[in-house]
């Protein structure tokens, strides 16, 4: 049997080995954790005069390979992503025309309004973040967003009374 201290002395080498296998720090940490756990559970199977790093690295390798086999068997076989990718349908002409119309309308806006709309609605930034990035007050950001929306509605002719009745 080995001591827990002896096992802890091997963790640095095991972490390097785990990283070589996974090529990802988070996965390597998970693999190291699983290896140490398995080594402690199977501690009674360790034979004296055996290289502890060799024994634990074999455990690690087996855990890693088992994970790959499990993913290959289940995730690719039952993963709906392949099916979904084959079922994709391009946007129809109306959607493409609408997108082109909105894109052209955005390009008619002043630069500061395009910038605000892009940062808020495309980039997903919060008003506070935009305020800090542009070094302007939050109230100015809100005002520009409001004006940009109105200008965009005007450019798209959405301020026409027929649209306000539908809403």
C-alpha positions as CSV (number, residue, x, y, z in Angstrom):
1,X,0.0,0.0,0.0
2,X,1.1,3.6,-0.5
3,X,0.6,6.6,1.7
4,X,-1.6,9.6,0.8
5,X,1.5,11.8,1.0
6,X,3.3,9.7,-1.6
7,X,0.2,10.0,-3.8
8,X,0.2,13.8,-3.4
9,X,3.9,14.0,-4.4
10,X,2.9,12.5,-7.8
11,X,0.1,15.0,-8.5
12,X,2.3,17.5,-10.4
13,X,3.5,14.8,-12.8
14,X,0.0,13.4,-13.1
15,X,-1.3,16.8,-13.9
16,X,1.2,17.2,-16.7
17,X,0.3,13.8,-18.0
18,X,-3.5,14.6,-17.8
19,X,-2.9,17.9,-19.8
20,X,-1.0,16.0,-22.5
21,X,-4.0,13.6,-22.8
22,X,-6.8,16.2,-22.7
23,X,-5.1,19.3,-24.1
24,X,-7.4,21.3,-21.9
25,X,-6.7,22.6,-18.3
26,X,-10.3,22.0,-17.0
27,X,-10.6,18.5,-18.4
28,X,-7.1,17.7,-17.1
29,X,-8.1,18.8,-13.6
30,X,-11.2,16.6,-13.8
31,X,-9.1,13.7,-15.0
32,X,-6.6,14.2,-12.2
33,X,-9.4,14.3,-9.6
34,X,-10.9,11.1,-11.0
35,X,-7.5,9.4,-11.0
36,X,-6.7,10.3,-7.4
37,X,-10.2,9.2,-6.3
38,X,-9.9,5.9,-8.1
39,X,-6.3,5.3,-6.8
40,X,-7.6,5.9,-3.2
41,X,-10.5,3.6,-3.7
42,X,-8.3,0.9,-5.3
43,X,-5.4,1.5,-2.8
44,X,-5.6,-2.1,-1.5
45,X,-4.7,-3.4,-5.1
46,X,-1.4,-1.5,-5.2
47,X,1.6,-3.8,-4.8
48,X,4.7,-2.9,-2.9
49,X,7.8,-2.2,-5.0
50,X,5.5,-0.9,-7.8
51,X,6.2,2.5,-9.3
52,X,3.4,4.7,-7.9
53,X,3.4,7.2,-10.8
54,X,3.3,4.3,-13.3
55,X,0.4,2.7,-11.5
56,X,-1.6,6.0,-11.2
57,X,-0.8,7.1,-14.8
58,X,-2.2,3.7,-16.0
59,X,-5.3,4.4,-14.0
60,X,-5.5,7.9,-15.6
61,X,-5.0,6.6,-19.1
62,X,-7.7,4.0,-18.7
63,X,-10.2,6.6,-17.3
64,X,-9.3,8.9,-20.3
65,X,-9.8,6.1,-22.9
66,X,-13.0,4.9,-21.2
67,X,-14.3,8.5,-21.5
68,X,-13.5,8.7,-25.2
69,X,-15.2,5.3,-25.9
70,X,-18.3,6.4,-23.9
71,X,-18.5,9.7,-25.9
72,X,-18.0,7.9,-29.2
73,X,-20.6,5.3,-28.4
74,X,-23.3,7.5,-27.0
75,X,-22.8,11.1,-27.9
76,X,-22.2,10.6,-31.6
77,X,-24.8,7.8,-31.9
78,X,-27.6,9.7,-30.2
79,X,-26.4,13.3,-30.7
80,X,-29.2,15.2,-32.5
81,X,-26.7,17.8,-33.8
82,X,-25.8,15.8,-36.9
83,X,-29.5,15.4,-37.7
84,X,-30.3,19.0,-37.0
85,X,-27.4,20.2,-39.3
86,X,-28.9,18.2,-42.2
87,X,-32.3,19.8,-41.6
88,X,-31.2,23.4,-41.8
89,X,-33.2,25.5,-44.2
90,X,-31.9,28.8,-45.5
91,X,-34.0,31.9,-44.9
92,X,-36.6,32.4,-47.6
93,X,-36.5,35.4,-49.9
94,X,-38.8,37.5,-47.7
95,X,-36.6,37.1,-44.7
96,X,-33.5,37.9,-46.7
97,X,-35.2,41.0,-48.2
98,X,-36.3,42.1,-44.7
99,X,-32.8,41.7,-43.4
100,X,-31.3,43.7,-46.3
101,X,-33.9,46.4,-45.7
102,X,-33.1,46.7,-42.0
103,X,-29.3,46.6,-42.7
104,X,-29.6,49.4,-45.2
105,X,-31.8,51.4,-42.8
106,X,-29.2,51.0,-40.0
107,X,-26.5,52.2,-42.4
108,X,-28.5,55.5,-42.9
109,X,-28.3,56.3,-39.2
110,X,-25.6,58.6,-37.7
111,X,-22.5,56.8,-36.6
112,X,-23.1,57.3,-32.9
113,X,-26.6,55.7,-33.3
114,X,-25.3,52.8,-35.3
115,X,-22.6,52.3,-32.6
116,X,-25.0,52.4,-29.7
117,X,-27.4,49.9,-31.5
118,X,-24.6,47.6,-32.3
119,X,-23.1,47.6,-28.8
120,X,-26.5,47.1,-27.1
121,X,-28.5,44.9,-29.4
122,X,-25.8,43.0,-31.3
123,X,-23.0,42.9,-28.8
124,X,-25.4,42.3,-25.9
125,X,-23.7,45.0,-23.7
126,X,-25.5,46.6,-20.8
127,X,-26.1,50.3,-20.7
128,X,-23.6,50.7,-17.9
129,X,-20.9,48.9,-19.8
130,X,-21.5,51.0,-22.9
131,X,-21.4,54.1,-20.8
132,X,-18.0,53.2,-19.5
133,X,-16.6,52.1,-22.9
134,X,-17.7,55.3,-24.6
135,X,-17.0,57.5,-21.5
136,X,-20.5,59.0,-21.6
137,X,-23.2,59.1,-18.9
138,X,-25.8,56.3,-18.8
139,X,-28.5,58.8,-19.5
140,X,-26.8,59.7,-22.8
141,X,-26.7,56.1,-23.7
142,X,-30.4,55.7,-23.0
143,X,-31.2,58.8,-25.0
144,X,-29.1,57.7,-27.9
145,X,-30.8,54.3,-27.9
146,X,-34.2,55.9,-27.9
147,X,-33.3,58.3,-30.7
148,X,-31.6,55.5,-32.7
149,X,-34.8,53.4,-32.4
150,X,-37.0,56.3,-33.6
151,X,-34.7,57.0,-36.5
152,X,-34.6,53.4,-37.4
153,X,-38.4,53.2,-37.3
154,X,-38.5,56.3,-39.6
155,X,-36.0,54.8,-42.0
156,X,-38.1,51.6,-42.1
157,X,-41.4,53.6,-42.3
158,X,-42.6,51.9,-39.2
159,X,-44.0,55.1,-37.7
160,X,-46.7,55.0,-40.4
161,X,-50.1,55.0,-38.7
162,X,-51.0,51.6,-40.2
163,X,-48.3,50.0,-38.0
164,X,-49.3,51.7,-34.8
165,X,-52.9,50.4,-35.2
166,X,-51.6,46.8,-35.5
167,X,-49.6,47.2,-32.3
